[in-house]
Amino acid sequence: MRKYVSLLVVAITALVAMERAVMAEEPAFLSVGAGVYDVNDDETAAEGRVEYRFSEANKLWHFSPFVGLMANANGATYGYGGVGLDIFFGKRWVLTPNFAVGIYGNGDSKDLGHAVEFRSGVELAYRFDDYSRLGLTFHHISNAGLDQRNPGTESLLLMYSMPFDKIFSN
């Protein structure tokens, strides 16, 4: 057992060292996305999302903070903040598990049972030479039992993340 734990520690240390070499250059991003809200239930609607993802300099340990706003075609809104963890597979592919908490207003959309909602999910993105990313993201939103009513919902979106400093430069 001790041998396996040692191998696991060495493997994780090597992955973190390789990841740091690639991610040391990561800028802040403005991310925009479009997709499907309540993708696997009966209140499906178009969804749009915008996020600001903080740069490498603002990391909390290995986690990158972000803030964002989601809205769907039926009037639901969700303002949130959270953290993500970029896991690089070579220079191009980035898997980002993430977690957020925020305030949800259902409008004429699905009633999730509470104003405070938690979001968990993952994004798989391709990283271009200019550091921009294009990827798919899947998220689950629920109130984690804060209310008796807790139906939850899932979203699937195509996201494009552009380096924030390049938005206003020539």
Secondary structure, DSSP 8 states (H G I E B T S, - for coil): -HHHHHHHHHHHHHHHHHHHHHHTT---EEEEEEEEESTTSS--EEEEEEEEE--GGG-BTTBEEEEEEEEETTS-EEEEEEEE--EEETTTEEEEEEEEEEEEE-TTS---SSSEEEEEEEEEEEE-TTS-EEEEEEEEEE-TTSSS----EEEEEEEEEEEHHHHS--
